[in-house]
Amino acid sequence: MTTVAVAPTPTPRSSRRSGANNDYPRLLRRISDAGLMERRPVYYAVRLTLVGIAFVAGWAAFFLVGDSWWTLLVAAVMAVTFAQVALVMHDVAHRQVFRLRRPAEIAGRAVGNAGIGLGYGWWQDKHTRHHANPNHEELDPDVLPDVLVWSQRQARASRGLPRLIGRAQAFLFFPLLLLEGVNLHVAGLRALGNRSIKRRGLEGVLLLGHFALYLSALFVILPVDKAFAFLVVHQALFGLYMGSIFAPNHKGMPTLTGDDRPDYLRRQVLTSRNVRGGALTDIALGGLNYQIEHHLFPSMPSPNLRRAQPIVREYCAEIGVPYHETGLIRSYGEALRHLHQAGAPLRKEVAHQVPETQ
C-alpha cells in the first residue's frame, strides 16, 4: 500500500500503466543528447581548490586568533566550511567527479574521514540505500523511526525516544539538528563494527586520526572553557547546516510502504522536492536543491542539474507526473507540517489519558 504524506502535489495516477517502465529511458536519451551526463573536470578542479583553500584558511584563522573569544566566530565559519567539504564528498561518492571507483574512494575517505570526521564507507552505504528507495518507510534509512517518526503509521508503532519526541517533533526539529553533527560522527564510528563496510581498518585509522588531531588542536591552543565553547559552536552549527541542506529534499513528500514500488522515474520524482533559487542557493545547498534531477541522474555533475531541470520538468508534464518545486522557506514549512501531522496519533493518546476536570 502507499501512505501519502502531507504533500503539495496531488495523488499521482498509477505508475503501473502500460509503458511506464519506458518513460525513464526516453528521458535519459534526451538528457544524454543534451550532453548533461558528461564530466565537468574544470568545474570540479576549481570547486575542490576553493573548498580546500577555505578549509585550510579556517584552520589558519583558528591558530592565528588563538586564545580569544573571537575564536567562536572562527568556529561558525568552519562549520560552513566543513559542510561544504561534506557536499564535495557527496559528489565524489556519486562518481560525479571521478568516473572510476578507486580514485573516488581515495578522495572520499580523504575529505570525509580525514578531513571532517565523517565516515565515507558508512555514509555511502546508507546513501545508496536511500537513493534506491527514497521515502520508503522500511527500505530508506533516512525515514526509519530512529529519533523522529515520519508517518502516523510509524508513530503508532513507535517506542521509547521517538514516541516521546514525536508528540512535539515539529517544534523540536531544528533544535535537534544542533546535535546532527555529533550524530554523524558517532554513526561513522559505530559503522566500523559493520563487516559490510569496505576497508574498515583504513576508515578507522583516518577517523580516529581526525578526532585526535581535532581535539588536540582545540585543547592545546585554547584554554578548557574556550575549547569546549568552540567544540559546541562548531559541531552544533555544522549539524544545523547539514540538516538544513537535506531537510527540504524529501521530508513532507509522499512515503511508500510494503511492496508498493513505482517504476524508477516515479519513485524518484514523486518523493523528491526541488528548491527554487539562484546561484547563492546552488552554492549553499551544493546543487541538492535540484533534488528531482539528482535522484533521476545521481552521477550527473552538480553544475549540470540546473540545465537538466527544464528538460525533466517538461517531460514530467508530458507523461502526467507531478513535479514539485517550491522556495526554501516554504520547503521547511511543508516538512514541519508533515512532521506535526505524523505525530498526531501520539498527541491524541496523551489527550485521552488526561483526566477530566471536576
C-alpha positions in Angstrom: 0.0 0.0 0.0 1.0 3.6 -0.3 0.9 6.0 2.5 0.7 9.6 1.2 2.1 12.1 3.5 1.0 15.7 3.6 2.3 17.0 0.2 1.5 19.8 -2.1 1.2 17.5 -5.1 -1.9 15.6 -5.9 -2.0 11.8 -5.6 -0.4 10.6 -8.8 -2.0 8.3 -11.3 -0.9 4.6 -11.0 2.6 4.1 -12.3 1.6 0.6 -13.4 0.2 1.9 -16.7 1.3 0.3 -19.9 4.8 1.5 -21.0 5.6 3.2 -17.7 8.9 1.4 -17.5 9.9 3.0 -20.8 9.5 6.6 -19.5 12.9 6.8 -17.9 14.9 5.5 -20.9 13.2 8.1 -23.1 14.1 10.9 -20.6 17.7 9.6 -20.3 18.1 9.8 -24.0 17.0 13.5 -24.0 19.4 14.2 -21.2 22.3 12.4 -22.8 21.7 14.1 -26.2 22.0 17.4 -24.4 25.4 16.4 -23.1 24.4 16.7 -19.5 25.9 13.4 -18.3 29.4 14.4 -19.4 32.1 15.1 -16.7 33.0 18.7 -15.7 36.7 18.4 -14.7 37.4 22.1 -14.8 34.4 22.9 -12.6 35.4 20.4 -10.0 39.1 21.4 -10.1 38.1 24.9 -9.3 35.5 23.9 -6.7 37.8 21.5 -4.9 40.5 24.1 -4.9 38.3 26.8 -3.4 36.8 24.5 -0.8 40.3 23.3 0.1 41.6 26.9 0.4 38.6 27.7 2.7 39.3 24.6 4.8 43.0 25.5 5.3 42.2 29.2 5.8 39.7 28.2 8.6 42.3 26.3 10.5 44.9 29.0 9.9 42.5 31.6 11.4 41.9 29.3 14.3 45.7 29.2 15.1 46.1 32.9 14.5 43.2 34.1 16.6 44.3 31.7 19.4 43.2 32.4 23.0 40.3 34.8 22.3 36.5 34.6 22.3 36.7 35.7 18.7 37.5 32.0 18.1 33.8 31.3 18.3 33.3 33.3 15.1 36.0 31.1 13.5 34.1 28.1 14.7 30.9 29.3 13.0 32.8 29.9 9.7 34.4 26.5 9.9 31.0 24.9 10.4 30.1 26.2 7.0 33.4 25.0 5.5 33.0 21.5 7.0 29.5 21.3 5.4 30.9 22.4 2.0 33.6 19.6 2.3 30.7 17.2 3.1 29.0 18.3 -0.1 32.2 17.6 -2.1 32.3 14.1 -0.5 28.7 13.6 -1.7 29.6 14.4 -5.3 32.7 12.2 -5.1 30.7 9.3 -3.8 28.2 9.6 -6.7 31.1 9.4 -9.2 30.3 12.9 -10.4 34.0 13.9 -10.0 35.8 10.7 -10.9 34.5 8.1 -13.2 36.5 5.2 -11.7 35.7 3.7 -8.2 39.2 3.7 -6.8 40.1 7.5 -7.1 36.5 8.2 -5.9 37.1 6.2 -2.7 40.5 7.7 -2.1 39.2 11.2 -2.4 36.1 10.4 -0.4 38.0 9.0 2.5 40.5 11.8 2.4 37.9 14.6 2.5 35.4 12.7 4.6 37.2 10.6 7.2 40.4 12.5 7.5 39.1 16.0 6.7 35.9 16.3 8.7 35.5 13.1 10.6 32.6 11.8 8.5 32.7 8.1 7.7 32.8 7.7 4.0 32.0 4.0 3.9 29.1 4.3 6.3 27.6 7.3 4.5 28.0 5.8 1.1 26.2 2.6 2.1 23.4 4.5 3.8 23.0 7.0 1.0 23.0 4.3 -1.7 20.1 2.6 0.0 18.3 5.9 0.3 18.6 6.5 -3.5 17.3 3.1 -4.3 14.1 3.5 -2.3 13.6 7.2 -1.3 10.9 7.8 1.3 10.1 4.0 1.7 9.4 3.5 5.3 11.0 0.1 5.5 13.8 0.5 3.0 15.0 4.1 3.2 17.4 4.5 6.2 16.6 8.3 6.2 13.0 7.7 7.2 13.4 5.0 9.8 12.0 6.0 13.2 15.3 6.5 14.9 14.6 9.7 16.8 11.7 11.2 14.8 8.7 9.5 13.2 7.9 10.2 9.6 4.3 8.9 9.3 1.3 8.2 11.5 1.9 4.5 10.9 5.4 4.8 12.4 4.0 7.0 15.3 1.5 4.3 16.3 4.2 1.6 16.3 6.9 3.8 18.0 8.5 3.1 21.3 11.0 4.9 23.6 12.5 8.2 22.4 10.7 8.5 19.1 7.4 8.0 20.9 8.3 10.7 23.4 9.7 13.2 21.0 7.1 12.5 18.2 4.4 14.5 20.0 6.2 17.8 19.6 8.7 16.8 16.9 7.9 19.6 14.5 8.8 22.2 17.2 11.9 20.2 18.1 13.2 19.5 14.6 15.6 22.4 14.2 16.9 22.3 17.8 17.6 18.6 17.3 19.6 19.4 14.2 22.1 21.1 16.5 23.0 17.5 17.5 23.2 16.2 14.0 27.0 16.9 13.6 27.8 14.7 16.7 25.3 12.1 15.4 27.1 11.9 12.0 30.5 11.4 13.7 29.2 8.7 16.1 27.4 6.9 13.3 30.6 6.7 11.3 32.5 5.3 14.3 29.7 2.7 15.1 29.8 1.6 11.5 33.4 0.4 11.9 31.9 -2.7 13.6 29.9 -3.5 10.4 31.7 -6.1 8.3 29.9 -5.0 5.2 31.8 -1.7 5.2 34.9 -1.9 2.9 38.4 -1.0 4.2 37.2 -0.7 7.8 40.7 -0.6 9.1 41.7 2.3 6.9 38.5 4.1 7.7 39.0 3.7 11.4 42.6 5.0 11.3 41.5 8.1 9.3 38.5 8.8 11.6 40.4 8.3 14.8 43.3 10.3 13.4 41.0 13.2 12.6 39.4 13.3 16.0 42.8 13.0 17.7 44.2 16.0 15.8 41.0 18.0 16.0 40.7 17.7 19.8 44.4 18.1 20.3 44.3 21.4 18.4 41.4 22.7 20.4 42.7 21.8 23.9 46.4 22.8 23.1 45.7 26.1 21.6 42.7 27.1 23.7 42.0 27.0 27.5 39.5 24.5 28.5 36.5 26.8 28.6 37.1 28.3 25.2 37.9 24.8 23.8 34.6 23.4 24.9 32.8 26.5 23.6 34.5 26.2 20.2 33.6 22.5 20.1 29.9 23.1 20.9 29.5 26.0 18.4 31.4 24.3 15.6 29.6 21.0 15.9 26.2 22.4 16.6 26.3 24.8 13.6 27.8 22.1 11.4 24.9 19.8 12.2 22.3 22.6 11.8 23.7 23.4 8.4 23.9 19.8 7.2 20.3 19.1 8.4 19.0 22.3 6.7 20.6 21.2 3.4 19.0 17.8 3.4 15.6 18.5 5.1 13.9 20.2 2.0 14.8 17.2 -0.3 12.1 14.6 0.7 10.5 15.5 4.1 6.8 16.1 3.6 6.7 14.3 0.2 4.7 11.1 -0.3 6.0 8.0 1.5 5.9 4.4 0.4 5.3 1.2 2.4 5.3 -2.6 1.9 5.6 -3.9 -1.7 4.5 -0.7 -3.4 7.5 0.4 -5.5 6.6 2.5 -8.6 8.8 2.5 -11.6 12.1 4.2 -11.3 11.1 7.6 -12.7 8.0 8.0 -10.5 9.8 6.6 -7.4 12.3 9.3 -7.7 10.2 12.3 -8.9 7.1 11.8 -6.6 9.2 11.5 -3.4 11.5 14.5 -4.1 11.2 18.2 -3.9 13.2 20.9 -5.7 14.0 24.3 -4.1 13.9 27.4 -6.3 16.8 29.9 -6.1 19.7 31.4 -7.9 23.5 30.9 -7.7 23.6 31.5 -4.0 21.1 28.8 -3.4 23.1 26.4 -5.6 26.2 27.1 -3.6 24.6 26.9 -0.2 22.8 23.6 -0.9 25.5 22.2 -3.1 23.2 21.6 -6.0 20.9 19.4 -4.0 18.1 22.0 -4.5 17.7 20.2 -7.8 16.8 17.0 -5.9 14.5 15.6 -8.5 17.2 15.7 -11.2 19.8 14.5 -8.8 17.8 11.4 -7.9 17.0 10.7 -11.5 20.6 11.0 -12.5 22.8 10.6 -9.4 26.1 10.6 -11.4 25.3 13.8 -13.2 27.8 16.6 -12.3 26.0 19.0 -10.0 26.6 22.1 -12.2 24.6 20.3 -15.0 21.5 19.8 -12.8 20.2 23.4 -13.4 20.3 22.8 -17.2 18.6 19.4 -16.8 15.7 20.9 -14.8 13.6 22.3 -17.7 14.0 19.1 -19.7 12.9 17.0 -16.7 10.0 19.3 -15.8 8.7 19.4 -19.4 8.9 15.7 -19.7 7.1 15.1 -16.4 4.3 17.4 -17.7 4.1 15.3 -20.9 3.6 12.0 -19.1 1.4 13.4 -16.3 3.8 13.0 -13.4 3.5 15.8 -10.7 6.8 17.8 -10.4 7.1 19.7 -7.2 9.2 22.8 -6.7 9.0 25.5 -4.0 11.0 28.1 -2.2 13.4 27.3 0.6 11.4 28.7 3.5 8.2 27.1 2.2 10.0 23.7 1.8 10.8 23.9 5.5 7.2 24.7 6.3 6.0 21.7 4.3 8.4 19.4 6.1 7.4 20.8 9.6 3.7 20.4 8.8 4.3 16.9 7.8 6.2 16.1 11.0 3.4 17.7 13.0 0.7 15.6 11.3 2.9 12.4 11.6 2.9 12.9 15.4 -0.9 13.4 15.7 -1.7 9.9 17.0 0.8 10.4 19.9 -0.8 13.7 20.8 -4.3 12.1 20.7 -3.1 9.3 23.1 -1.9 12.0 25.6 -5.2 13.9 25.3 -7.2 10.7 26.1 -5.0 10.0 29.1 -5.7 13.4 30.7 -8.4 13.0 33.4 -11.4 15.2 33.1 -11.5 18.2 35.5 -14.2 18.0 38.1 
